[in-house]
Amino acid sequence: MNEQQCETLTTVATSLSPCQVSEVARIRQQIDLEYAAAQRGLTGLSSGTARHDFINQRYATIGECAQRLSPLVGEDEAWEMVCETIEQCQTHKQPSLAPGQQTTKPHPQGEV
C-alpha cells in the first residue's frame, strides 16, 4: 500500500464510528475469504459448469460486499478496498490446500 492509499484509509477510518470500522473490517475479511475460495475453485477437483458457477458466485458475493461498503466509505473507496484486499491475497497468500490434498508435480517426460 502506498503513502496516498494509507492517507486515504486513515481519513476514511477517522470519519467512521467504531461500529462502522468493525463492519468495514468484517466485510474486508469476507472479501478475502470469498477470493480465496474462488482461487481454490480454480485448482479444485470439480470441473465444468459446477466449477464455473462456484467461482462466479464467489465473485458475485465480492461485488455485494463492495455494495455494502459503499454507504460506509463511498463507492470509489469501496472498490479500491476490494482491489487492495484482492491484491493482498495475491501477494501474501498461496492458495490453501484442503486437508490431505497434495500439490501435483508434472511427470518427467516419458513417464506416465
N, C-alpha and C positions, 0 to 999 in steps of 0.2 A: 504494500500500500504506500503510495507516495505522500508527500507532505500535504498537498492540496486535499487529497482524499481524507487524510486524518483530520485536517481542519474542518472539513465539511461534516464529517461524522461527529466531531466534538460539538460543533454548532447545533446540529440536529439533536444530539443527546442532551445538551443542556436545556433545550426548549421542551423536552418531554418530561412528563411526570414519571416517578419510579415505576408505576404500573405499566405505563407505555413503554419504557425502556425494557422492562421484563418481557412484554409482549413482542417487541421487536426482536429481542434475543431468542425467544421461543420460535418465532416464525423463521428466523435465520437458521436455527437448528433444524427445523423441518425441511427447509430448502436443502441443507446439507445431506440429510437422510434420504430425501427423495432423489437427489442427484446420484448419491452412492448406490441406491437401489437400481436406478436406470443403468448405471455403469455395470453393475453385476448382471443385469438383464442382457447386456451385450455379450457377456462372456459366459453366461449360464448354459445349462444343458438343453433348455427348451429351444424350439425353433419355430419359424414361420409366423403365422398370424398371431398366435398367442404371445410370442415374444414381442412382436411389433406393438400389439395392444398394450402390453405391460409397460413398455418404455414410453409410449405415447401418454399413458395415464400418469406416469411419474412427472413428465414434463408439463402436462396439464395442471397437475397439482402445484408445481412450481409457479406457474402463471397465476393460480389462485392465491398463492402466498404473496406474490407481488401486489395483487389487488388488495389484499388485507393490509399490506404495509403502506399503500398509498395514502390512506387518510391519516396515518400516523406521521409520515415523514415527507409526503409529497410523491407524485408519480415518478418524476425523474430520479429522485433519490432512491425510491423503492427499487427501480430497475437496476440502478447502479449497485445497490446492496445485493441483489440477486446475482449480478455478474461477478461481483467481488467474492461472494460466497462460493460460487461455482469455481472461480479461478483458484481460490484457496484449496478447494477439494482436489483440483487437478495437480496443484504443485506440492501439496503436503501429504496427500494420502495416496496409497496404492489401493486398487480395488480389493476389498476384503474377500477372502475365500470362505466358503461355507465350511463348517467343521468336517474334517476328514477329506475335504477336496484338495487335490494337489494340482500344481501347475503342470501343464504338459510340455514336454520338450520335443522338438521335431526329431524324427528318427534320422540317423545318419543315412546318407544316400545308399541305396541298395538294400537296406533293412526294412522289414515290414512290421 
